[in-house]
Amino acid sequence: MHPAPPKLAIFRLQDVCVKVQRGMRGHLRTAGLDVSPQIEAIFRWLRRRGIRVGLISSYNRGETQTLLNRLDWRVGEVGDIDLVVLDGPKQTNAVRRAIEVAGGTDAADVITVLDTPKLLGAAAECQVAFNFGVTSGKHSYRTLEDQPCLALLDTPIQMLNQLLL
């Protein structure tokens, strides 16, 4: 008997999905953007399988919207992304917040693709079934190797291989 397929995949917007030119946070309208290879294909693959896509952003609402507009990523039923939550300094668990915004999806039905110790810990605290760390983001393998996650990936696209095993 196969386990039920996941219902929600949560990615960190900055560094996992797109890198912003260093030192240009205050200039998001003109900063160079480096979109992670195949990230949009990953979103399409998930959505075709009925898995909702959520983003966690460490930028404020306006900065996040500017970034999404520049990427031409729409949020909502007809968009590329289903939901976006902010992970400000006062947010205690952005993963839990994303799960709540998604309608309280059971954490056993959630995939996370994250690149910071704080967020990997938040996903583990929620008991997310597929908690992946990505070393191509903000932190290196050395920083993430002791964090609670199912696997450390070099890039987000490797998540698909893990799910298909």
C-alpha positions as CSV (number, residue, x, y, z in Angstrom):
1,M,0.0,0.0,0.0
2,H,1.4,3.4,-1.0
3,P,1.2,6.3,1.3
4,A,-1.1,9.2,0.4
5,P,0.5,11.7,-1.9
6,P,1.6,15.0,-0.4
7,K,-0.9,17.9,-0.6
8,L,1.3,20.9,0.0
9,A,4.9,21.8,-0.9
10,I,6.6,24.8,0.8
11,F,9.7,26.4,-0.5
12,R,11.7,29.4,0.8
13,L,11.4,32.1,-1.8
14,Q,14.8,33.7,-1.3
15,D,17.8,31.6,-2.1
16,V,15.9,28.3,-2.7
17,C,13.7,29.7,-5.6
18,V,15.5,32.8,-6.6
19,K,18.7,34.6,-5.5
20,V,18.7,38.4,-5.4
21,Q,21.9,40.2,-6.4
22,R,24.0,40.6,-3.2
23,G,23.5,43.9,-1.4
24,M,20.4,44.9,-3.6
25,R,17.5,44.1,-1.2
26,G,16.6,47.8,-1.1
27,H,16.6,47.9,-4.9
28,L,14.4,44.8,-5.8
29,R,13.0,46.6,-8.9
30,T,16.4,46.6,-10.6
31,A,18.4,43.9,-8.8
32,G,19.7,41.0,-10.8
33,L,17.7,37.9,-10.1
34,D,19.0,34.3,-10.5
35,V,16.1,31.9,-10.6
36,S,17.0,28.4,-9.4
37,P,17.3,26.0,-12.3
38,Q,14.0,24.1,-13.1
39,I,12.1,25.7,-10.1
40,E,9.2,26.7,-12.4
41,A,9.2,23.1,-13.8
42,I,9.1,21.8,-10.2
43,F,6.1,24.0,-9.5
44,R,4.2,22.8,-12.6
45,W,5.1,19.1,-11.8
46,L,3.7,19.5,-8.3
47,R,0.5,21.3,-9.4
48,R,-0.2,18.8,-12.1
49,R,-0.3,16.2,-9.3
50,G,-2.7,18.3,-7.2
51,I,0.0,19.4,-4.8
52,R,-0.4,23.0,-3.8
53,V,2.7,25.3,-3.8
54,G,3.5,27.7,-1.0
55,L,6.4,30.1,-0.5
56,I,7.9,31.5,2.7
57,S,9.4,34.9,2.2
58,S,11.8,36.7,4.6
59,Y,11.0,40.0,2.8
60,N,8.1,42.2,3.8
61,R,4.9,42.1,1.9
62,G,5.8,44.9,-0.5
63,E,9.2,43.5,-1.3
64,T,7.8,40.0,-1.7
65,Q,5.2,41.3,-4.2
66,T,7.9,43.2,-6.1
67,L,9.9,40.0,-6.4
68,L,6.9,38.0,-7.5
69,N,5.9,40.6,-10.1
70,R,9.4,40.6,-11.5
71,L,9.3,36.8,-11.8
72,D,5.8,37.0,-13.3
73,W,4.7,34.5,-10.6
74,R,1.0,34.9,-9.8
75,V,-0.5,33.8,-6.5
76,G,-3.9,32.1,-6.3
77,E,-6.0,29.6,-8.1
78,V,-4.9,30.6,-11.6
79,G,-1.3,31.4,-10.6
80,D,1.9,29.5,-10.3
81,I,1.8,29.7,-6.5
82,D,-1.0,28.9,-4.1
83,L,0.1,30.9,-1.1
84,V,2.8,33.1,0.4
85,V,3.6,33.6,4.0
86,L,6.1,36.0,5.6
87,D,8.9,34.9,7.9
88,G,9.7,38.0,9.8
89,P,11.7,38.2,13.0
90,K,8.6,38.0,15.1
91,Q,7.2,34.9,13.3
92,T,7.8,31.9,15.5
93,N,7.1,29.1,12.9
94,A,6.5,30.1,9.3
95,V,6.0,26.5,8.3
96,R,3.1,26.1,10.7
97,R,1.7,29.4,9.4
98,A,1.9,28.2,5.8
99,I,0.1,24.9,6.8
100,E,-2.6,26.9,8.5
101,V,-3.0,29.3,5.5
102,A,-3.3,26.2,3.3
103,G,-6.3,25.1,5.3
104,G,-4.7,23.1,8.1
105,T,-3.2,20.4,5.9
106,D,-1.9,17.5,8.0
107,A,1.9,17.9,8.3
108,A,2.3,14.3,7.2
109,D,1.0,15.5,3.7
110,V,3.6,18.3,3.5
111,I,6.9,18.7,1.6
112,T,9.3,21.4,2.6
113,V,12.4,22.6,0.6
114,L,14.3,25.0,2.9
115,D,17.8,26.4,3.4
116,T,18.1,27.8,6.9
117,P,18.5,26.0,10.2
118,K,15.5,28.1,11.6
119,L,13.1,26.9,8.9
120,L,14.3,23.3,8.9
121,G,13.8,23.2,12.6
122,A,10.3,24.8,12.2
123,A,9.4,22.0,9.7
124,A,10.7,19.3,12.1
125,E,8.7,20.9,14.9
126,C,5.6,20.5,12.8
127,Q,6.5,16.9,12.0
128,V,6.6,17.5,8.2
129,A,6.9,14.2,6.4
130,F,9.3,15.3,3.7
131,N,11.6,18.0,5.1
132,F,14.4,18.6,2.7
133,G,17.4,20.9,3.2
134,V,19.0,22.6,0.2
135,T,22.7,23.5,0.3
136,S,22.5,25.8,-2.8
137,G,20.6,28.4,-0.8
138,K,21.7,30.6,2.0
139,H,23.7,28.1,4.0
140,S,26.3,25.5,3.1
141,Y,26.3,21.7,3.7
142,R,28.5,22.2,6.8
143,T,25.9,24.5,8.4
144,L,22.9,22.3,7.6
145,E,24.4,18.8,8.0
146,D,23.2,18.5,11.7
147,Q,19.8,20.0,11.0
148,P,16.7,17.8,11.3
149,C,15.7,16.9,7.7
150,L,15.0,13.8,5.6
151,A,17.9,14.6,3.2
152,L,20.2,17.4,2.1
153,L,19.9,18.3,-1.5
154,D,22.4,20.2,-3.8
155,T,19.5,21.8,-5.6
156,P,15.7,21.8,-5.4
157,I,15.2,19.7,-8.5
158,Q,16.7,16.7,-6.5
159,M,13.6,16.7,-4.4
160,L,11.7,15.0,-7.3
161,N,14.2,12.1,-7.2
162,Q,13.6,11.7,-3.5
163,L,9.8,11.7,-4.0
164,L,9.9,9.2,-6.8
165,L,12.0,6.5,-5.0
